[in-house]
Amino acid sequence: MPTQSPLAVIAIGGNSLIADNNHPDVAHQWDAVRATTSHIARMIDQGWRTVITHGNGPQVGFILRRNELAAHEVHTTPLSLIVADTQGSIGYMLQQGLNNEFHQRAIPKQTISIVTQVRVDENDPAFDNPTKPIGGFLDEATARVFESTGWRVVEDAGRGWRRVVASPLPVEIVELRAIQQAVEWGWIVVACGGGGIPVVRNQSGELRGVSAVIDKDRASSLLAQQLGADLLLISTGVEQVALNFGKANQRNVDSMTLAEAVEYRAEGHFAAGSMRPKIDACIEFLEGNDNPNAHCLITNPDNLERALAGETGTRMIRGA
């Protein structure tokens, strides 16, 4: 069995796989994937064991739109199956991008994707209060049309209107042992895509999919905790976390302790639809992980290596 080395769970945002909102097509998604995997490959070349998770918000929106346009011709797809679809497609892209990097760099590694179910509590209050944005941004008039057909819509952090669905908290990663074994044997693993396929257990104990989207960062945090990871690295659209974001007194943060993160969160510095889930995920990771080396990094893909070297990004640790 391979010698154990530091383990990182890297959470890639679905939006970071679309570098240019004016060019969201698959060819440009490939460009973004290849750029991201080149950075991850360098990290692996430095000795990191790696599990990669990814978001799927824009991709779910594309599939929903296809469903709507084709509804007069073919059946629509349940949200749980859409999450499964995106796990397969984005996992394939990450696999190919990383494996090509390994080939070019003569790194004796290979990437696999594990279609991952994540159990949620069927009584989670989130089912009565949908808050998770999915799909693309809408103008208010279009959003109201969706609202009239049964969707819940909200204004999202000043960026436009979006549809929202239930976002229950992850309780159990069903395929956890398979992920653990793959990591132990040296595989680079893609798992928990899109936060995992949301499932509940029925009265017979059998798993069933539900219409929801689990927050990718919260699922990644749970996975990182249960794997005892050294690092939870959240790759997003900004180089650093900021306080007073978008205001004249905005201040980027190089590092923060767990206590400071809790305080900043209580002061309302992090928007619910953007940075708040990432901060929540890091707090939960540090609180729920016994690994004394556990820490978090938040940065964008282009600065991943610089953040690892302590040159940028926002680092979160338990204490000073």
Stockholm file with secondary structure:
# STOCKHOLM 1.0

chainA/1-320         MPTQSPLAVIAIGGNSLIADNNHPDVAHQWDAVRATTSHIARMIDQGWRTVITHGNGPQVGFILRRNELAAHEVHTTPLSLIVADTQGSIGYMLQQGLNNEFHQRAIPKQTISIVTQVRVDENDPAFDNPTKPIGGFLDEATARVFESTGWRVVEDAGRGWRRVVASPLPVEIVELRAIQQAVEWGWIVVACGGGGIPVVRNQSGELRGVSAVIDKDRASSLLAQQLGADLLLISTGVEQVALNFGKANQRNVDSMTLAEAVEYRAEGHFAAGSMRPKIDACIEFLEGNDNPNAHCLITNPDNLERALAGETGTRMIRGA
#=GR chainA/1-320 SS CCCCCCEEEEEECGGGGCSCTTCCSHHHHHHHHHHHHHHHHHHHHTTCEEEEEECCHHHHHHHHHHHHHHTTTSCCCCHHHHHHHHHHHHHHHHHHHHHHHHHHHTCCCCEEECCCEEEECTTCGGGGSCCEEEEEEECHHHHHHHHHTTCEEEECTTSCEEEEECCCCEEEETTHHHHHHHHHTTCEEECSGGGCEEEEECTTSCEEECSCCCCHHHHHHHHHHHHTCSEEEEECSSSSEEESTTSTTCEEESEEEHHHHHHHHHTTCSCTTTTHHHHHHHHHHHHHCCCTTCEEEEECGGGHHHHHTTSSSEEEESCC
#=GC SS_cons         CCCCCCEEEEEECGGGGCSCTTCCSHHHHHHHHHHHHHHHHHHHHTTCEEEEEECCHHHHHHHHHHHHHHTTTSCCCCHHHHHHHHHHHHHHHHHHHHHHHHHHHTCCCCEEECCCEEEECTTCGGGGSCCEEEEEEECHHHHHHHHHTTCEEEECTTSCEEEEECCCCEEEETTHHHHHHHHHTTCEEECSGGGCEEEEECTTSCEEECSCCCCHHHHHHHHHHHHTCSEEEEECSSSSEEESTTSTTCEEESEEEHHHHHHHHHTTCSCTTTTHHHHHHHHHHHHHCCCTTCEEEEECGGGHHHHHTTSSSEEEESCC
//
